[in-house]
């Protein structure tokens, strides 16, 4: 039995609480994610995907329910504590890359380490290693506007890996890319998953991409409606699908 | 996140918007530059006042009898005059604080004639110590002696220009007889000395161009020639030269108290004693008030500059909302965001301050050189100006930085 890295019990998220237009987005989510798992969360827009991702990513707090990340209870964690969890435990990959425009690829990758208190020389060394991992060594001193979409996303993945997080949270990582580049980015996730044993949570509305992962969670109107292993998934199988 | 990381981040931020940063700095630059220029000028003026005071006798205390009430007709009585005996007693009492005492009396203007040469002069009756007390720079011959005094001799000290007129630059004028007409006298004097006129090139001490040459004769001679004073034995006024370690302002008060005790309470007259130092400090005090006033105006410009910094920081925070969101998602604490923006504001102000100090110093030096008392910018105000500019950065940067720190990461990430 693999170790649980995420445990969610009865997560409820309500907006505008206590006002007439109170809105419950998540209606009691139970979710377990195991270490080294490649999980996808799918759902149409408005299904509560983003809200769930924000809670998973420690950007937001649930209104009700319990959330353990790496066995750490997330209730009663103060803002600074959440910052620290985001910094150490979570690697974000966004649809729109979200790189700092005026910093080079290398500095972007080093940024989480800066906030994590890693010394400067160590930061540069590790950032360079990570850029090599995503095959971006040659462009480490380029700024985001000098990179293509796929390249930007690879830099963003390297940045997500910076502090060796417990989970990588990828929110529509191929959404802004053409299918070929999207494929390359997905390959990197598979590689990280298989070669490095990373726990990856992919949030997408693309059913095909979801099929590539080990397990898919389907959200509808704020509840989990489906939770199944993907038959297609097998180790190394993604190489054939290219 | 240490300070250097923050400074590096802030500089990166500023480099991205050089023009804007420079324009923002302008307010600070103007404010700091004016403060620096004013304080440089102020210290130059104060310095020059002190220097000039030293030249004309900064330690001098002028003592005179003056009417208690200027409205009524006051008459100076023979008893009111300060006698030589009183002076000697005073001098003995305060021997360690008095270097010299001199007397002088103006005899008004006259005309000096020698052969075909006629020159307008003013005649001053002086005591032997007058030369020392008033820094008379004797270049030839001697000053008035006690014997000249005792004998009411007709001897005269002239200045170099007059000598040059009479006998030429290289000529020997000592022993030459000149004739001087004043309103009531017509006497012949023997030249015993030549002095060089003191040049005061301080525009603050400009007292009009007196082209008349001042000539000195023994005060006893001067008194004997004046029918009003010929038979009196006391003095109406004198100048005390205090020793260099004496507080001349305090000693002026001591002197006044001393002589008032000796005066009849019924007299229409009283004693006034004033030290040149006190007059000078009054003058420098006035300069200080003036520069304080200008500094207040400069301070207002700094305030406006600070508001400019705050404004641009607010724009910057709004503009970089998304970046702030990214940083927060990557684990930046609120305090890290806050210090990043505060330090950015501080650096804008500090760079502005440094440019302002440089510019102000150049202006101050140029100004003071043009006004003929060159000076170097004072270090104290320079440091204060730099610290103050940083303080403005912190003060006006805090609100925008706090706003940035408090942004919700989800909203900030969503911001386009």
Interface residues (C-beta under 8 A of the other chain):
Chain A: X54 X57 X59 X60 X79 X80 X83 X84 X86 X87 X88 X92 X94 X98 X99 X100 X101 X102 X103 X111 X112 X114 X115 X116 X117 X120 X159 X163
Chain B: X1 X5 X12 X13 X15 X16 X322 X323 X325 X326 X327 X328 X329 X330 X331 X332 X333 X334 X335 X336 X409 X410 X413
